[in-house]
């Protein structure tokens, strides 16, 4: 549902190509392990020390490494999406097994929120200390091991807190993961050993952890960039800490609250729609597949509407998507329309992150996206919990008007986000 895998993808995969005004040094060990050290030239007129033939000799290997790094990060995003798509189909079964009302079962979202917020604060330290992905993936392995045992509810929700911590570091939805997990979770929700679904999650997370360690080791972001022949990220000149600079930016907080509401709407629909269809529409055990339709719509929207985003303009098109999604929500709550709503909601998250990159200084982008995404992911706990609390009194039929109001609020927040960057020290 994104410190972040998003920022890793941005930094690892979308950095500029090697500047010809950089000097290159090639160091080879006995095991042929290579490392590119890049040093900026003293002026624009300096020429690279490495010959053109040396640069070309490295390009193919570096490109291969970059593809491997990108594929590994995509795998981590898949696990994030898998987690987000699992809760909805299993929620009615969890409620039945533990004998819980809507409010108490919503504690799974609350404890995930605690984990998300903790992870958002810890991100800047852990990302630089342990490198890409290891802490987050290990947290998920531990969480799924707890949940698979169907332990008493307090221990079960503790697993959600640990998972939330890891997810805040790995945040960014992978819609493909969220599309596929309901297909599996719906089947397990009908079996006596329903919690064994988390063994599947455990296996996927373990594989992800191994791949992250093999590909990235314990290297920092700049070391990983050097491996693929790209310069380190731009550094700020301010004496203030990066965290302090980030928290002083109004743009960051507006974007964080926008993402909080957006993710909350997305997870509320994906998490509670199955319960809604079963209780209000008289759906059967296969209602969990509706989550697949919703997350499938998200995936289609994020990929299939890229050309629309570019043609209309990302800031303007997000208003259009919001109006269309609200309009569909106001009509009739049917499975087909849920998928279409997903199509219009899908592009919003990457549009917001792209806008973050455009309006913030480069040296603050990684940390800012980590904070925005980590704080925003708290919405995946806050809004679903509010839904459960309201539903305990007004019934699950209150889901629709609640979602409409949140979509409208989200649109207002987007209007308040600055269009252009402002100068920052």
Secondary structure, DSSP 8 states (H G I E B T S, - for coil): ---BHHHHHHHHHSS----TTEEEEEEE-TT--EEEEEEE-SSTT---SS-HHHHHHHHHHHHHHHHHHHHHHHHHHHHHHHHHHHHHHHHHHHHHHHT--HHHHTHHHHHHHHHHHHHHHHHHHHHHHH-SSHHHHHHHHHHHHHHHTT--HHHHHHHHHHHHHHHHHHBS--HHHHHHHHHHHHHHHTSTTGGGHHHHHHHHHHHHHHHHHHHHTT--HHHHHHHTT---------SS-HHHHHHT-HHHHHHHHHHHHHHHHHHHHHHHHHHHHHHTS---GGGGHHHHHHHHHHHHHHHHTHHHHHHH-HHHHHHHHHHHHHHHHHH---HHHHHHHHHHHHHHHHHHHHHHHHHS-HHHHHHHHHHHHHHHTTHHHHHHHHHHHHHHHH-GGGHHHHHHHHHHHHHHHHHHS-SS-----
